[in-house]
Amino acid sequence: MKRAFTLIELLVVIAIIAILAGIIFPVFARAKASAKKTACISNLKQIGGAISLYMQDFDDIFPSAVDPVDKFRPEIWSEFPDFQARIPDMPMLHEALQPYVKSAEVFRCPADSGSELMDDQPDVEFKTAPTMYSGYKTSYFFRTEIAFKYFSSTRFKLPSNVNVLFDAFGHWHGDGGPVTRSDFYGGYEGKVTRFRYNTLFGDMHVRSLSFDQLREAWSTDLE
């Protein structure tokens, strides 16, 4: 006579499966996030190589180019009218580097999920949905001051401390979701401290930074 499972036994099996799923799914999620981070770092290293090739052709000067927020929200440069006036005539960085990359996909961070407001300038609305890459053909921001001042690699005082290119938004590789208007009523600082930014530096090495570390890199004098 065949013995069937009792209701209690079935419930025990279901409970075990639920426990295993609770353990395994977060592991898979972390592995997936880690893979996206690794791919993003690889992208930035390749872009760093493209920048170096560009500079070989242009007297060691960084590309005279801008990123999407410069191009479409130029008012962020209102305190520097000479710089702001040049923006309409400058290409986007990914356009300037196009001859030096094998695929335009190198400018797409696989974790790119767009955003609404700037992380470090939350008063600046910058909607990028469903992804930043889909709207602007790049997932990265550029320290455009370098281009405006016609910097060469040898002019940097501390090239290993200067952020050149980085993830546009920190929640892509961090926790907590994008910055929203409601965050200004509480929780903003707590949220951004969990953000991470893969960053290309002036000596062309790439490192993952926290929000505070990226802010520190921004404060590094170029020369």
Buried (B, 14 or more C-beta within 10 A) or exposed (E): EEEEEEEEEEEEEEEEEEEEEEEEEEEEEEEEBEEBBEBBBBBBBBBBBBBEBBBEEBEBBBBBBBBBBBBEBBEBBEEEEEBBEBBEEBBBBBBBBBEBBEEBEBBBBBBBBBBBBBBEEBEEEBEBEEBBBEBBBBBBBBBBBBBBEEBEBEBBEBBEBBBBBBBBBBBBBBEBEBBBEEBEEEEBEEBBBBBBBBBBBBBBEBBBBBBEBBBEBEEBEBE
